[in-house]
Amino acid sequence: MKPFLDLDSDARRILDAFPSMVFLVDEEFKIRHANRAAREILEDQERSILCKLCGNVIGCINSEASPGGCGTAEQCRDCVMRQSVAMALQGRESLRRYAPFRLVSGDTVDDAHFRH
């Protein structure tokens, strides 16, 4: 498996222009590309988050609930982000949804909301 997507320069510039975090993930929910905003918000270089599970990278509280990380906790089967990715990879239109998440950073737990 290649660690990153081979995006052409136009696609990369377009994704990097978004002010919000954008991840392109594979069927296993591993990050294959992160736009500039994601890299800046996470204070990380793109290469260090590539091929890592999305929930582990963003600090989803459910990824902390199971030793296997993102995708292995009971709550993960209802994850709106995972469901949206699965629908997109099947060629189905993903419904626009607003989903609350709890994110962990060190000892801090914050509520966040994602639209996808």
C-alpha positions as CSV (number, residue, x, y, z in Angstrom):
1,M,0.0,0.0,0.0
2,K,1.3,3.4,-0.9
3,P,1.5,5.7,2.1
4,F,0.0,8.6,0.3
5,L,-2.3,9.4,-2.6
6,D,-0.8,10.6,-5.8
7,L,-2.8,13.8,-6.1
8,D,-2.1,16.1,-9.0
9,S,-0.9,19.6,-8.2
10,D,-4.3,21.1,-8.9
11,A,-6.2,18.7,-6.6
12,R,-3.6,19.3,-3.9
13,R,-3.9,23.1,-4.2
14,I,-7.7,22.9,-4.1
15,L,-7.7,20.8,-0.9
16,D,-5.1,23.0,0.7
17,A,-7.2,26.0,0.0
18,F,-10.0,24.7,2.4
19,P,-9.8,26.5,5.8
20,S,-11.1,23.3,7.5
21,M,-9.4,20.0,8.1
22,V,-9.8,17.7,5.2
23,F,-8.7,14.1,5.2
24,L,-8.8,11.6,2.4
25,V,-9.1,8.2,3.9
26,D,-9.1,4.6,2.6
27,E,-11.6,1.8,3.3
28,E,-9.9,1.1,6.6
29,F,-10.3,4.7,7.6
30,K,-6.6,5.3,7.4
31,I,-5.5,8.8,6.4
32,R,-4.1,8.9,2.9
33,H,-3.9,12.7,2.5
34,A,-4.3,15.6,4.9
35,N,-4.8,19.2,3.7
36,R,-2.8,22.1,4.9
37,A,-5.4,23.1,7.5
38,A,-5.3,19.6,9.0
39,R,-1.6,19.6,9.2
40,E,-1.5,23.1,10.8
41,I,-4.4,22.4,13.3
42,L,-2.7,19.1,14.3
43,E,0.6,20.9,14.5
44,D,2.1,18.0,12.6
45,Q,3.7,17.2,9.4
46,E,1.6,15.3,6.9
47,R,4.0,12.3,6.7
48,S,3.6,11.5,10.4
49,I,-0.2,11.1,10.2
50,L,-0.4,9.2,6.9
51,C,-1.6,5.7,7.2
52,K,-2.8,6.3,10.8
53,L,-6.5,5.7,11.7
54,C,-8.4,9.0,11.5
55,G,-10.0,8.7,15.0
56,N,-6.6,8.0,16.6
57,V,-5.2,11.1,14.9
58,I,-8.0,13.5,15.8
59,G,-8.3,12.2,19.3
60,C,-11.8,10.6,19.2
61,I,-12.7,9.5,22.7
62,N,-14.0,6.2,21.3
63,S,-10.6,5.4,19.9
64,E,-9.3,5.6,23.5
65,A,-12.1,3.2,24.7
66,S,-10.6,0.1,23.1
67,P,-7.0,-1.2,22.9
68,G,-7.4,-1.6,19.1
69,G,-8.1,2.2,18.7
70,C,-10.3,3.8,16.1
71,G,-12.9,1.5,14.7
72,T,-12.7,-1.2,17.4
73,A,-14.9,0.2,20.2
74,E,-18.6,-0.7,20.3
75,Q,-19.6,2.9,19.6
76,C,-17.6,2.9,16.3
77,R,-20.2,1.0,14.4
78,D,-22.4,4.0,14.7
79,C,-19.7,6.5,13.7
80,V,-21.2,8.9,11.2
81,M,-17.8,9.6,9.7
82,R,-17.1,6.0,9.1
83,Q,-20.6,5.5,7.7
84,S,-20.1,8.4,5.3
85,V,-16.8,7.1,4.1
86,A,-18.2,3.6,3.5
87,M,-21.1,5.1,1.5
88,A,-18.8,7.2,-0.6
89,L,-16.5,4.3,-1.3
90,Q,-19.5,2.3,-2.5
91,G,-20.4,5.0,-4.9
92,R,-23.5,6.0,-2.9
93,E,-24.3,9.6,-2.0
94,S,-23.5,10.4,1.6
95,L,-26.1,12.3,3.4
96,R,-25.1,15.6,4.9
97,R,-25.0,15.1,8.7
98,Y,-24.0,17.0,11.7
99,A,-22.3,14.8,14.3
100,P,-21.1,15.6,17.8
101,F,-17.8,14.0,18.8
102,R,-15.8,14.0,22.0
103,L,-12.1,14.5,21.5
104,V,-9.3,13.8,23.9
105,S,-6.1,15.7,24.1
106,G,-3.9,14.8,27.1
107,D,-6.2,15.2,30.1
108,T,-8.7,17.4,28.3
109,V,-11.9,16.2,26.8
110,D,-13.6,18.7,24.4
111,D,-16.9,18.5,22.5
112,A,-16.5,19.0,18.8
113,H,-18.9,18.9,15.9
114,F,-18.2,17.7,12.4
115,R,-20.2,18.2,9.2
116,H,-19.9,15.7,6.5
